[in-house]
């Protein structure tokens, strides 16, 4: 019964002071919208780097003096490595033919050149299901240690740059997010303080008639919970609208063809909503603390 | 623990000093028996409000002991104070009503705190509004009522949960003679139903020819307390 009364008191206050509650909800919504937008950009940048890296694969160049009877054995050893989807042996002759095709009409410059100047190599396609950049780096380092291997390429310069960019972006999102959350907590806490002052007379009467701190505080916490939930859900809906718009723009653009965009996964959305609710409830509890000590 | 033999209110050597050195109450000793109706008198600033504030735990004494219904207030933790206040109805000169709530809601607040069911709250509120003669005004807002009616709402809020003790701090201070008499009549009726009443007033007309005990505070010192 007491829970019904507390819920009723919270809803009644939301109705009586709709203006200030809507303003608080808007602050929460905008904060969560900015935060979740940065998170969406970061999430897609990371996904892009992962996808880009996995499409690169690894090319292992063997030493030119590697005996041809060792090729099958090396092939088997590579195939047994973790996270490998497929291995393709490229003989010097095959590589030479590719070079000729690549040069087209200029292939005459290869006349008189023996195909053996190109080292034999293996093209390794990575298994996307288990792919990650750290794994590809480890694999390349291991292959490099094999005595028959001369060189391992996996577009490391590109990957390193992209990784650096994503890591900086990640830090920006985390730090910016924390700053946004702290500022929102400050605003929510002060709004609640103003509400408490506006309701001081009512709270004084509640104390007088024997209300416990829990009875006084709970409606405020319910209001904060609803504000956090409403603000963050609205932010997620708006973000989804922004995402749909961007998706259309990206699909129509030649430049970004194939880049692809994904919305934040459910786990990210859940954490955002939980953070928003937590922020409002903790901000409110903090604002009430001084009053309840009286 | 409640003790049937002890006074319902007891103060022993109670003093209250506000910083830096204003002695609002000075060595006050008082015993109030269950069912008594006592007038607490004295000029403005004599310490009447301070004494009442100590009784409903809005303040703590600087020294001395206070017992309410056998409970030593000094032994109460902060969390226990609300439960003591449920035994005490307090009425103020300025009514302290919520102007944005109806008369019904203003009175119901006392019962909501107790966690009673809606039906029970409705019944008890309507019963007490009938006692104070406001059963037709439950949907009105306080500012739509006269001063006397507002004070009756405040009394209804203080007594709707039938507390054994009623503390009234100049409840007729803002009322004309007719409304004052109405409030006194109401208090008499509540006293007849068993409530112990401590009625603070400086209006001599109210206690000049009364058969009730009259105690007087002068500069924080109490006369006729025991």
Contacts between the chains, C-beta under 8 A, distances in Angstrom:
chain1	res1	chain2	res2	distance
A	1	B	115	5.4
A	1	B	116	7.1
A	1	B	117	5.3
A	2	B	115	3.8
A	4	B	118	7.8
A	5	B	112	4.8
A	5	B	115	6.7
A	9	B	112	7.5
A	16	B	100	6.5
A	201	B	96	7.0
A	201	B	98	6.9
A	202	B	98	5.5
A	204	B	96	7.3
A	205	B	96	5.8
A	205	B	98	6.8
A	205	B	109	6.5
A	205	B	157	8.0
A	206	B	109	6.8
A	206	B	113	6.7
A	207	B	82	7.4
A	207	B	85	7.4
A	208	B	56	7.2
A	208	B	85	6.6
A	208	B	90	5.6
A	208	B	96	7.5
A	209	B	85	6.9
A	209	B	86	7.4
A	209	B	109	6.1
A	209	B	110	4.3
A	209	B	113	5.3
A	209	B	157	7.1
A	209	B	161	7.8
A	210	B	82	4.5
A	210	B	83	6.6
A	210	B	84	7.8
A	210	B	85	4.0
A	210	B	86	3.7
A	210	B	110	7.7
A	210	B	113	5.4
A	210	B	114	7.6
A	211	B	82	6.0
A	211	B	113	4.5
A	212	B	79	7.2
A	212	B	82	4.7
A	212	B	113	7.9
A	213	B	79	7.5
A	213	B	82	7.9
A	215	B	82	7.9
A	215	B	113	5.9
